[in-house]
């Protein structure tokens, strides 16, 4: 795999669309490319928390860093969204509105759960899947433990990451965070992976107190089309801490799929 040369930094531009009556935001990078990839954030997270990864990926792809309803710069309602299913339904509609069905999806944390849910419930809309520290494998713990693990993770993140992360959590608000955390409590995403019709790459970090690497490796060992990679020393927000490593693994997956398609074409 040849890594693209580093050129001028792409700082992205806002992209708004009306989806289900809500003004929905995504930050768009790498507009000149034809290959498309969508970044799906974790619970309470916002598109601006993924700019380091988006900038690296934009060397080869058109990248949309998507804000779910009530997150980042997207409008939400007090009672929407409050569940993974509602997040999935909005994402499906957003992909349809923007004609992005079949794009590669990179989901972080809860974004990984949403991505798997989408691929099973709306299979025509999902392309290759990259799940970074996905929650729900095995099951999500009680809310108190979810919060405790996130607090344990904070010292391992970049200090410059904590300010935009705090701004994102405040934007989402404690009520939405609680509602979503309550919905995913006990949720197990492993059965979803068994019904996928697209490749799935699982990426985890050895310094992540939120999502342990071993359940991901065990899942990959039992299912065809699923591969697991563990990045040494990476925390939960590995999309920010080690964006080049995440991008390299993503490119390897997409390149292998492109090669397979070419060979089949001949």
TAGI-V803791 format. One record per residue. N is the residue number from 0. PSI is psi in radians with two decimals (* if undefined). Layout:
n=N psi=PSI
n=N psi=PSI
//
This chain:
n=0 psi=2.22
n=1 psi=2.07
n=2 psi=2.31
n=3 psi=2.56
n=4 psi=2.56
n=5 psi=2.09
n=6 psi=-2.73
n=7 psi=2.51
n=8 psi=2.23
n=9 psi=1.94
n=10 psi=-0.02
n=11 psi=3.00
n=12 psi=2.65
n=13 psi=2.51
n=14 psi=2.02
n=15 psi=2.54
n=16 psi=2.65
n=17 psi=2.10
n=18 psi=2.00
n=19 psi=0.58
n=20 psi=0.07
n=21 psi=2.33
n=22 psi=1.99
n=23 psi=2.33
n=24 psi=2.53
n=25 psi=2.55
n=26 psi=2.25
n=27 psi=2.24
n=28 psi=2.68
n=29 psi=0.82
n=30 psi=-0.42
n=31 psi=-0.21
n=32 psi=2.76
n=33 psi=-0.60
n=34 psi=2.30
n=35 psi=2.45
n=36 psi=2.42
n=37 psi=2.23
n=38 psi=2.20
n=39 psi=2.15
n=40 psi=2.93
n=41 psi=3.12
n=42 psi=2.18
n=43 psi=-0.06
n=44 psi=2.91
n=45 psi=2.83
n=46 psi=-0.58
n=47 psi=-0.24
n=48 psi=-0.15
n=49 psi=0.31
n=50 psi=-0.58
n=51 psi=-0.78
n=52 psi=-0.75
n=53 psi=-0.69
n=54 psi=-0.68
n=55 psi=-0.85
n=56 psi=-0.49
n=57 psi=-0.11
n=58 psi=-0.41
n=59 psi=-0.29
n=60 psi=2.73
n=61 psi=2.13
n=62 psi=2.22
n=63 psi=2.05
n=64 psi=1.80
n=65 psi=2.40
n=66 psi=2.01
n=67 psi=2.90
n=68 psi=2.36
n=69 psi=0.09
n=70 psi=2.60
n=71 psi=-2.19
n=72 psi=0.25
n=73 psi=2.46
n=74 psi=2.59
n=75 psi=-3.08
n=76 psi=2.82
n=77 psi=-0.63
n=78 psi=0.29
n=79 psi=2.24
n=80 psi=2.63
n=81 psi=0.12
n=82 psi=2.81
n=83 psi=-0.70
n=84 psi=-0.72
n=85 psi=-0.67
n=86 psi=-0.74
n=87 psi=-0.78
n=88 psi=-0.71
n=89 psi=-0.74
n=90 psi=-0.75
n=91 psi=-0.78
n=92 psi=-0.67
n=93 psi=-0.75
n=94 psi=-0.70
n=95 psi=-0.79
n=96 psi=-0.68
n=97 psi=0.15
n=98 psi=0.85
n=99 psi=0.29
n=100 psi=2.32
n=101 psi=-0.03
n=102 psi=2.66
n=103 psi=2.47
n=104 psi=2.29
n=105 psi=1.90
n=106 psi=2.34
n=107 psi=2.30
n=108 psi=-2.10
n=109 psi=-0.51
n=110 psi=-0.52
n=111 psi=-0.68
n=112 psi=-0.79
n=113 psi=-0.73
n=114 psi=-0.76
n=115 psi=-0.71
n=116 psi=-0.74
n=117 psi=-0.79
n=118 psi=-0.49
n=119 psi=-0.74
n=120 psi=-0.48
n=121 psi=1.12
n=122 psi=-0.49
n=123 psi=-0.24
n=124 psi=-0.23
n=125 psi=2.30
n=126 psi=-2.71
n=127 psi=2.54
n=128 psi=2.32
n=129 psi=1.97
n=130 psi=2.00
n=131 psi=2.02
n=132 psi=0.93
n=133 psi=2.34
n=134 psi=2.91
n=135 psi=0.07
n=136 psi=1.77
n=137 psi=-1.81
n=138 psi=2.70
n=139 psi=2.45
n=140 psi=-3.10
n=141 psi=2.77
n=142 psi=-0.74
n=143 psi=-0.71
n=144 psi=-0.62
n=145 psi=-0.84
n=146 psi=-0.72
n=147 psi=-0.70
n=148 psi=-0.68
n=149 psi=-0.71
n=150 psi=-0.67
n=151 psi=-0.49
n=152 psi=-0.46
n=153 psi=-0.78
n=154 psi=-0.36
n=155 psi=-0.14
n=156 psi=2.83
n=157 psi=2.39
n=158 psi=-0.60
n=159 psi=-0.25
n=160 psi=-0.45
n=161 psi=-0.60
n=162 psi=-0.91
n=163 psi=-0.52
n=164 psi=-0.75
n=165 psi=-0.75
n=166 psi=-0.67
n=167 psi=-0.75
n=168 psi=-0.68
n=169 psi=-0.66
n=170 psi=-0.78
n=171 psi=-0.67
n=172 psi=2.60
n=173 psi=-0.58
n=174 psi=-0.83
n=175 psi=-0.70
n=176 psi=-0.79
n=177 psi=-0.77
n=178 psi=-0.78
n=179 psi=-0.70
n=180 psi=-0.66
n=181 psi=-0.67
n=182 psi=-0.68
n=183 psi=-0.12
n=184 psi=2.14
n=185 psi=0.01
n=186 psi=2.33
n=187 psi=2.02
n=188 psi=-0.08
n=189 psi=-0.70
n=190 psi=-0.52
n=191 psi=-0.72
n=192 psi=-0.49
n=193 psi=-0.24
n=194 psi=0.20
n=195 psi=2.53
n=196 psi=0.15
n=197 psi=2.75
n=198 psi=2.61
n=199 psi=2.20
n=200 psi=2.18
n=201 psi=2.16
n=202 psi=2.24
n=203 psi=2.99
n=204 psi=2.56
n=205 psi=-0.31
n=206 psi=0.44
n=207 psi=1.95
n=208 psi=-0.12
n=209 psi=-0.82
n=210 psi=1.99
n=211 psi=2.53
n=212 psi=-0.54
n=213 psi=-0.65
n=214 psi=-0.55
n=215 psi=-0.75
n=216 psi=-0.68
n=217 psi=-0.72
n=218 psi=-0.77
n=219 psi=-0.55
n=220 psi=-0.30
n=221 psi=-0.17
n=222 psi=2.32
n=223 psi=2.58
n=224 psi=0.05
n=225 psi=2.28
n=226 psi=2.55
n=227 psi=2.39
n=228 psi=2.35
n=229 psi=2.22
n=230 psi=2.11
n=231 psi=2.25
n=232 psi=0.02
n=233 psi=2.38
n=234 psi=-2.95
n=235 psi=-0.77
n=236 psi=1.01
n=237 psi=-0.36
n=238 psi=-0.45
n=239 psi=-0.67
n=240 psi=-0.72
n=241 psi=1.08
n=242 psi=-0.62
n=243 psi=-0.73
n=244 psi=-0.73
n=245 psi=-0.75
n=246 psi=-0.72
n=247 psi=-0.75
n=248 psi=-0.66
n=249 psi=-0.80
n=250 psi=-0.68
n=251 psi=-0.75
n=252 psi=-0.88
n=253 psi=-0.65
n=254 psi=-0.71
n=255 psi=-0.64
n=256 psi=-0.68
n=257 psi=-0.70
n=258 psi=-0.76
n=259 psi=-0.70
n=260 psi=-0.70
n=261 psi=-0.78
n=262 psi=-0.69
n=263 psi=-0.58
n=264 psi=-0.47
n=265 psi=*
//
